[in-house]
Amino acid sequence: MLTVQRHLQPRLLRWSLSLLLATSLWFGGLFGGLCGGLPAAWAQLPVEIPESATPTAAQDTSARDLFRAAYENRYTWDEQFPGYKAEVSLKYGQALFHGLVQVNPDLSVLVTNIENDTVRQLVTEQLQMEAIHRRRVPFETLHGEHSFQLENAGDSKTVEIREIGDPANARYKLQGTEIAQVNRVMGQVAVTVDTLGSIQTPEGYLVTHYQSNFRDVKTDVPLGEDDVQDFYEKVGQYYLLTNRTIRRSEASQTASSSRPSSQNDILIRFNDIQPLSETRA
Protein backbone atom coordinates (compact mmCIF):
# COMPACT_ATOMS: atom_id res chain seq x y z
CA MET A 1 0.00 0.00 0.00
CA LEU A 2 2.94 2.34 0.61
CA THR A 3 3.95 1.89 -3.04
CA VAL A 4 0.46 2.84 -4.21
CA GLN A 5 0.44 5.89 -1.96
CA ARG A 6 3.89 6.99 -3.17
CA HIS A 7 2.91 6.64 -6.82
CA LEU A 8 -0.46 8.35 -6.45
CA GLN A 9 0.79 11.32 -4.41
CA PRO A 10 2.13 13.34 -7.41
CA ARG A 11 -1.20 12.84 -9.17
CA LEU A 12 -3.06 13.96 -6.10
CA LEU A 13 -1.11 17.22 -6.06
CA ARG A 14 -1.89 17.84 -9.73
CA TRP A 15 -5.55 17.05 -9.27
CA SER A 16 -5.71 19.30 -6.22
CA LEU A 17 -4.32 22.12 -8.34
CA SER A 18 -6.82 21.33 -11.10
CA LEU A 19 -9.62 21.39 -8.55
CA LEU A 20 -8.49 24.78 -7.24
CA LEU A 21 -8.29 26.17 -10.77
CA ALA A 22 -11.70 24.79 -11.71
CA THR A 23 -13.23 26.26 -8.57
CA SER A 24 -11.83 29.71 -9.30
CA LEU A 25 -12.86 29.41 -12.96
CA TRP A 26 -16.51 28.45 -12.52
CA PHE A 27 -17.32 29.73 -9.05
CA GLY A 28 -14.80 32.25 -7.73
CA GLY A 29 -15.54 32.64 -4.02
CA LEU A 30 -18.99 31.05 -4.29
CA PHE A 31 -17.73 27.50 -3.91
CA GLY A 32 -14.77 27.93 -1.60
CA GLY A 33 -16.07 25.47 0.97
CA LEU A 34 -15.67 22.70 -1.56
CA CYS A 35 -11.89 22.99 -1.48
CA GLY A 36 -11.25 23.05 2.23
CA GLY A 37 -8.77 20.17 1.97
CA LEU A 38 -6.43 21.86 -0.50
CA PRO A 39 -3.04 23.30 0.51
CA ALA A 40 -3.78 26.81 1.78
CA ALA A 41 -0.53 28.16 0.33
CA TRP A 42 -1.76 27.58 -3.22
CA ALA A 43 -4.51 30.14 -2.74
CA GLN A 44 -1.82 32.74 -1.97
CA LEU A 45 0.43 32.03 -4.95
CA PRO A 46 1.11 35.19 -6.98
CA VAL A 47 -0.15 35.25 -10.54
CA GLU A 48 1.64 37.26 -13.19
CA ILE A 49 -0.93 38.69 -15.58
CA PRO A 50 0.30 40.26 -18.83
CA GLU A 51 -1.07 43.64 -19.76
CA SER A 52 -3.87 43.56 -22.30
CA ALA A 53 -5.42 46.34 -24.27
CA THR A 54 -8.88 47.26 -23.07
CA PRO A 55 -11.37 45.89 -25.60
CA THR A 56 -13.76 48.30 -27.28
CA ALA A 57 -17.43 48.10 -26.36
CA ALA A 58 -18.19 46.34 -29.65
CA GLN A 59 -15.36 43.84 -29.16
CA ASP A 60 -16.44 43.12 -25.59
CA THR A 61 -20.07 42.59 -26.59
CA SER A 62 -19.17 40.21 -29.40
CA ALA A 63 -16.69 38.17 -27.33
CA ARG A 64 -18.98 38.18 -24.28
CA ASP A 65 -21.95 36.91 -26.30
CA LEU A 66 -19.89 34.11 -27.83
CA PHE A 67 -18.47 32.98 -24.50
CA ARG A 68 -21.80 33.30 -22.72
CA ALA A 69 -23.51 31.10 -25.33
CA ALA A 70 -20.88 28.38 -24.80
CA TYR A 71 -20.94 28.74 -21.01
CA GLU A 72 -24.72 28.40 -20.87
CA ASN A 73 -24.64 25.43 -23.26
CA ARG A 74 -22.80 23.24 -20.71
CA TYR A 75 -24.78 20.43 -19.10
CA THR A 76 -25.48 21.30 -15.46
CA TRP A 77 -27.73 20.07 -12.67
CA ASP A 78 -30.69 22.23 -11.70
CA GLU A 79 -31.73 23.31 -8.19
CA GLN A 80 -33.88 20.20 -7.79
CA PHE A 81 -30.84 17.89 -7.92
CA PRO A 82 -31.50 15.35 -5.12
CA GLY A 83 -27.96 14.12 -4.59
CA TYR A 84 -27.05 10.45 -4.76
CA LYS A 85 -25.10 7.66 -3.12
CA ALA A 86 -23.12 4.86 -4.73
CA GLU A 87 -20.51 2.18 -4.28
CA VAL A 88 -17.08 3.08 -5.64
CA SER A 89 -14.13 0.97 -6.75
CA LEU A 90 -10.70 2.32 -7.69
CA LYS A 91 -8.08 0.21 -9.46
CA TYR A 92 -4.44 1.24 -9.78
CA GLY A 93 -2.00 -1.37 -11.04
CA GLN A 94 -2.76 -4.52 -9.09
CA ALA A 95 -4.30 -2.64 -6.16
CA LEU A 96 -8.09 -2.46 -5.83
CA PHE A 97 -9.99 -0.32 -3.34
CA HIS A 98 -13.70 -0.27 -2.49
CA GLY A 99 -15.78 2.29 -0.65
CA LEU A 100 -18.98 4.30 -0.49
CA VAL A 101 -19.65 7.81 -1.77
CA GLN A 102 -22.39 10.34 -1.30
CA VAL A 103 -22.98 13.59 -3.19
CA ASN A 104 -25.48 15.70 -1.28
CA PRO A 105 -28.06 18.11 -2.76
CA ASP A 106 -25.77 21.02 -1.80
CA LEU A 107 -23.01 19.21 -3.80
CA SER A 108 -20.85 18.48 -0.77
CA VAL A 109 -19.07 15.12 -1.04
CA LEU A 110 -18.56 12.31 1.47
CA VAL A 111 -16.32 9.28 0.85
CA THR A 112 -16.23 6.48 3.42
CA ASN A 113 -14.93 2.93 3.92
CA ILE A 114 -11.58 3.62 2.18
CA GLU A 115 -8.78 3.40 4.74
CA ASN A 116 -5.99 4.64 2.44
CA ASP A 117 -5.94 8.42 2.92
CA THR A 118 -4.45 9.16 -0.51
CA VAL A 119 -6.99 7.02 -2.35
CA ARG A 120 -9.87 8.45 -0.33
CA GLN A 121 -8.73 12.01 -1.09
CA LEU A 122 -8.31 11.19 -4.78
CA VAL A 123 -11.88 9.84 -5.03
CA THR A 124 -13.17 12.84 -3.08
CA GLU A 125 -11.49 15.30 -5.43
CA GLN A 126 -12.80 13.53 -8.52
CA LEU A 127 -16.35 13.92 -7.23
CA GLN A 128 -15.71 17.50 -6.14
CA MET A 129 -14.42 18.30 -9.62
CA GLU A 130 -17.52 16.73 -11.13
CA ALA A 131 -19.79 18.71 -8.80
CA ILE A 132 -18.01 21.95 -9.74
CA HIS A 133 -18.71 21.42 -13.42
CA ARG A 134 -22.31 20.35 -12.86
CA ARG A 135 -23.37 23.19 -10.56
CA ARG A 136 -25.49 25.82 -12.29
CA VAL A 137 -24.50 29.43 -11.61
CA PRO A 138 -25.73 32.42 -13.67
CA PHE A 139 -23.18 33.81 -16.12
CA GLU A 140 -23.42 37.36 -14.78
CA THR A 141 -22.77 36.18 -11.23
CA LEU A 142 -19.36 34.81 -12.24
CA HIS A 143 -18.29 36.88 -15.20
CA GLY A 144 -20.42 40.02 -15.09
CA GLU A 145 -17.62 42.30 -13.87
CA HIS A 146 -15.08 41.13 -16.47
CA SER A 147 -14.51 42.20 -20.06
CA PHE A 148 -13.91 39.83 -22.96
CA GLN A 149 -11.63 40.21 -25.94
CA LEU A 150 -11.39 38.28 -29.20
CA GLU A 151 -7.75 37.22 -29.43
CA ASN A 152 -7.60 35.16 -32.59
CA ALA A 153 -10.35 34.07 -34.92
CA GLY A 154 -8.24 31.04 -35.92
CA ASP A 155 -9.94 28.83 -38.48
CA SER A 156 -13.59 29.18 -39.35
CA LYS A 157 -14.58 26.84 -36.51
CA THR A 158 -12.39 28.14 -33.67
CA VAL A 159 -12.51 31.43 -31.76
CA GLU A 160 -10.05 32.42 -29.01
CA ILE A 161 -11.22 34.71 -26.21
CA ARG A 162 -9.38 36.32 -23.29
CA GLU A 163 -11.22 37.22 -20.09
CA ILE A 164 -9.92 40.63 -18.99
CA GLY A 165 -9.91 41.13 -15.22
CA ASP A 166 -9.79 37.46 -14.33
CA PRO A 167 -7.15 36.87 -11.61
CA ALA A 168 -5.87 33.67 -13.26
CA ASN A 169 -5.48 35.11 -16.77
CA ALA A 170 -8.17 32.92 -18.33
CA ARG A 171 -8.17 32.27 -22.07
CA TYR A 172 -10.62 30.09 -23.95
CA LYS A 173 -11.01 28.49 -27.35
CA LEU A 174 -14.56 28.01 -28.57
CA GLN A 175 -15.82 25.70 -31.27
CA GLY A 176 -19.39 26.66 -32.00
CA THR A 177 -21.20 26.74 -28.68
CA GLU A 178 -18.72 24.48 -26.86
CA ILE A 179 -15.67 25.46 -24.82
CA ALA A 180 -12.91 23.48 -26.55
CA GLN A 181 -9.96 24.72 -24.49
CA VAL A 182 -9.39 26.48 -21.16
CA ASN A 183 -6.07 28.08 -20.15
CA ARG A 184 -5.43 29.15 -16.55
CA VAL A 185 -2.43 30.21 -14.47
CA MET A 186 -1.91 29.57 -10.76
CA GLY A 187 1.39 30.74 -9.31
CA GLN A 188 4.20 29.18 -11.34
CA VAL A 189 2.01 26.55 -13.01
CA ALA A 190 0.01 27.01 -16.21
CA VAL A 191 -2.77 24.55 -17.01
CA THR A 192 -4.33 23.92 -20.41
CA VAL A 193 -7.43 21.73 -20.61
CA ASP A 194 -8.42 20.49 -24.08
CA THR A 195 -11.81 18.94 -24.77
CA LEU A 196 -11.36 15.86 -26.97
CA GLY A 197 -14.86 14.41 -26.84
CA SER A 198 -18.38 15.26 -25.72
CA ILE A 199 -21.96 14.05 -25.93
CA GLN A 200 -25.09 16.09 -26.53
CA THR A 201 -28.00 16.03 -24.09
CA PRO A 202 -31.27 17.98 -24.26
CA GLU A 203 -29.88 20.20 -21.47
CA GLY A 204 -26.47 20.90 -23.03
CA TYR A 205 -23.18 19.25 -23.95
CA LEU A 206 -21.32 16.97 -21.56
CA VAL A 207 -17.54 16.53 -21.86
CA THR A 208 -16.48 12.86 -21.93
CA HIS A 209 -12.78 13.09 -22.85
CA TYR A 210 -10.24 15.79 -22.02
CA GLN A 211 -6.53 16.34 -21.43
CA SER A 212 -4.97 18.55 -18.76
CA ASN A 213 -1.43 19.76 -19.52
CA PHE A 214 0.70 21.29 -16.77
CA ARG A 215 3.78 23.40 -17.51
CA ASP A 216 6.12 25.94 -15.93
CA VAL A 217 4.86 29.49 -16.50
CA LYS A 218 8.27 31.08 -17.08
CA THR A 219 10.08 28.34 -19.03
CA ASP A 220 7.08 26.61 -20.66
CA VAL A 221 8.71 23.29 -19.71
CA PRO A 222 6.09 20.48 -19.50
CA LEU A 223 5.39 19.25 -15.98
CA GLY A 224 3.01 16.44 -16.87
CA GLU A 225 -0.26 15.53 -18.51
CA ASP A 226 -3.46 13.77 -17.47
CA ASP A 227 -5.80 12.22 -20.03
CA VAL A 228 -9.30 11.62 -18.67
CA GLN A 229 -12.14 9.62 -20.22
CA ASP A 230 -15.59 9.58 -18.64
CA PHE A 231 -18.79 7.62 -19.10
CA TYR A 232 -22.20 8.82 -17.93
CA GLU A 233 -25.58 7.23 -17.41
CA LYS A 234 -28.91 8.94 -16.90
CA VAL A 235 -30.22 8.10 -13.44
CA GLY A 236 -33.68 9.52 -12.93
CA GLN A 237 -33.57 13.00 -14.45
CA TYR A 238 -29.80 13.51 -14.24
CA TYR A 239 -26.67 12.35 -16.04
CA LEU A 240 -24.22 10.95 -13.47
CA LEU A 241 -20.59 9.84 -13.75
CA THR A 242 -20.28 6.04 -13.75
CA ASN A 243 -16.72 5.41 -15.00
CA ARG A 244 -13.54 7.48 -15.13
CA THR A 245 -10.14 6.46 -16.52
CA ILE A 246 -7.18 8.72 -15.76
CA ARG A 247 -3.98 8.18 -17.75
CA ARG A 248 -0.97 10.05 -16.50
CA SER A 249 2.14 11.16 -18.40
CA GLU A 250 5.18 12.55 -16.62
CA ALA A 251 7.16 15.51 -17.94
CA SER A 252 9.68 13.28 -19.75
CA GLN A 253 6.91 11.37 -21.51
CA THR A 254 5.07 14.57 -22.41
CA ALA A 255 8.20 16.07 -23.95
CA SER A 256 9.06 12.92 -25.92
CA SER A 257 5.44 12.10 -26.86
CA SER A 258 5.98 8.53 -25.62
CA ARG A 259 2.81 6.71 -24.63
CA PRO A 260 2.47 5.95 -20.91
CA SER A 261 1.84 2.39 -19.80
CA SER A 262 -1.80 1.51 -19.22
CA GLN A 263 -0.62 -0.15 -15.99
CA ASN A 264 -0.41 3.36 -14.54
CA ASP A 265 -4.05 4.13 -15.36
CA ILE A 266 -6.43 4.93 -12.54
CA LEU A 267 -9.80 3.26 -13.10
CA ILE A 268 -12.74 4.53 -11.04
CA ARG A 269 -16.20 2.99 -11.24
CA PHE A 270 -19.40 3.99 -9.47
CA ASN A 271 -22.00 1.23 -9.03
CA ASP A 272 -25.48 0.93 -7.54
CA ILE A 273 -26.16 4.65 -7.91
CA GLN A 274 -29.27 5.71 -5.99
CA PRO A 275 -30.79 9.20 -5.78
CA LEU A 276 -30.95 10.29 -2.14
CA SER A 277 -34.61 11.24 -2.40
CA GLU A 278 -35.37 7.57 -3.07
CA THR A 279 -33.22 6.25 -0.21
CA ARG A 280 -34.47 8.45 2.62
CA ALA A 281 -36.76 6.90 5.17
HUPEPE-V200086 format. One record per residue. N is the residue number from 1. SS is DSSP state (H for helix, E for strand, L for the rest). PSI is psi in whole degrees, -180 to 180 (none if undefined). D_FIRST is the distance of its C-alpha to the first C-alpha in whole Angstrom. Layout:
n:ss:psi:d_first
N:SS:PSI:D_FIRST
N:SS:PSI:D_FIRST
This chain:
n:ss:psi:d_first
1:L:-30:0
2:H:-36:4
3:H:-44:5
4:H:-46:5
5:H:-40:6
6:H:-40:9
7:H:-34:10
8:H:-21:11
9:H:-45:12
10:H:-37:15
11:H:-40:16
12:H:-40:16
13:H:-41:18
14:H:-41:20
15:H:-32:20
16:H:-41:21
17:H:-42:24
18:H:-40:25
19:H:-43:25
20:H:-43:27
21:H:-43:29
22:H:-39:30
23:H:-46:31
24:H:-31:33
25:H:-51:35
26:H:-18:35
27:L:-11:36
28:H:-128:36
29:H:-2:36
30:H:-24:37
31:H:26:33
32:H:-32:32
33:H:-21:30
34:H:-26:28
35:H:31:26
36:L:-21:26
37:L:1:22
38:L:155:23
39:L:124:24
40:H:-30:27
41:H:-30:28
42:H:-33:28
43:H:-18:31
44:H:1:33
45:L:133:32
46:L:145:36
47:L:125:37
48:L:116:40
49:L:120:42
50:L:150:44
51:L:141:48
52:L:143:49
53:L:141:53
54:L:125:53
55:L:149:54
56:L:165:57
57:H:-40:58
58:H:-42:58
59:H:-44:55
60:H:-43:53
61:H:-45:54
62:H:-50:53
63:H:-42:50
64:H:-45:49
65:H:-40:50
66:H:-46:48
67:H:-39:45
68:H:-41:46
69:H:-41:46
70:H:-41:43
71:H:-45:41
72:L:-8:43
73:L:-4:42
74:E:146:39
75:L:127:37
76:L:163:37
77:E:144:36
78:L:-178:40
79:L:-13:40
80:L:4:40
81:L:123:37
82:L:-10:35
83:L:172:32
84:E:165:29
85:E:158:26
86:E:163:24
87:E:147:21
88:E:142:18
89:E:140:16
90:E:127:13
91:E:129:12
92:E:113:11
93:L:-126:11
94:L:-2:11
95:E:138:8
96:E:130:10
97:E:146:11
98:E:148:14
99:E:-169:16
100:E:145:19
101:E:154:21
102:E:128:25
103:E:117:27
104:L:166:30
105:L:-29:34
106:L:6:33
107:L:12:30
108:L:155:28
109:E:138:24
110:E:127:22
111:E:126:19
112:E:169:18
113:L:19:16
114:L:111:12
115:L:-32:11
116:L:117:8
117:H:-42:11
118:H:-44:10
119:H:-43:10
120:H:-42:13
121:H:-38:15
122:H:-46:15
123:H:-42:16
124:H:-45:19
125:H:-30:20
126:H:-43:20
127:H:-35:23
128:H:-42:24
129:H:-43:25
130:H:-43:27
131:H:-38:29
132:H:-46:30
133:H:-19:31
134:H:-17:33
135:E:136:35
136:L:119:38
137:L:133:40
138:L:143:44
139:H:-46:44
140:H:-29:47
141:H:-37:44
142:H:-37:42
143:H:4:44
144:L:-30:47
145:L:-2:48
146:L:157:47
147:E:162:49
148:E:143:48
149:E:131:49
150:E:120:49
151:E:-44:48
152:E:121:49
153:L:-23:50
154:L:-143:48
155:L:-177:49
156:L:-15:51
157:L:-7:48
158:E:134:46
159:E:134:46
160:E:133:45
161:E:137:45
162:E:138:44
163:E:108:44
164:E:128:46
165:L:-8:45
166:L:131:41
167:L:-17:39
168:L:20:37
169:L:55:39
170:L:135:39
171:E:146:40
172:E:151:40
173:E:130:41
174:E:140:43
175:E:105:43
176:L:-126:46
177:L:35:45
178:E:144:41
179:E:109:39
180:E:-23:38
181:E:141:36
182:E:132:35
183:E:129:35
184:E:157:34
185:E:134:34
186:E:108:32
187:L:-122:32
188:L:11:32
189:E:130:30
190:E:139:31
191:E:130:30
192:E:126:32
193:E:118:31
194:E:129:33
195:E:123:33
196:E:-14:33
197:E:150:34
198:E:163:35
199:E:154:37
200:E:134:40
201:E:165:40
202:L:-21:43
203:L:6:42
204:E:174:41
205:E:151:38
206:E:118:35
207:E:132:33
208:E:-9:30
209:E:125:29
210:E:159:29
211:E:136:28
212:E:120:27
213:E:130:28
214:E:136:27
215:E:160:29
216:E:131:31
217:L:-44:34
218:L:-38:36
219:L:-15:36
220:L:17:34
221:L:131:32
222:E:138:29
223:E:-12:26
224:E:171:24
225:E:141:24
226:E:129:23
227:E:124:24
228:E:129:24
229:E:131:25
230:E:151:26
231:E:140:28
232:E:151:30
233:E:147:32
234:E:118:35
235:E:113:34
236:L:-122:37
237:L:4:39
238:E:143:36
239:E:126:33
240:E:147:30
241:E:127:27
242:E:-29:25
243:E:139:23
244:E:131:22
245:E:125:20
246:E:119:19
247:E:125:20
248:E:137:19
249:E:134:22
250:E:173:21
251:H:-41:25
252:H:-38:26
253:H:-38:25
254:H:-42:27
255:H:-34:30
256:H:-5:30
257:L:20:30
258:L:147:28
259:L:127:26
260:L:155:22
261:L:140:20
262:H:-14:19
263:H:-19:16
264:H:1:15
265:L:146:16
266:E:123:15
267:E:120:17
268:E:130:17
269:E:136:20
270:E:123:22
271:E:163:24
272:E:51:27
273:E:128:28
274:E:124:30
275:E:141:33
276:H:-32:33
277:H:-23:36
278:H:-7:36
279:L:-5:34
280:L:145:36
281:L:none:38
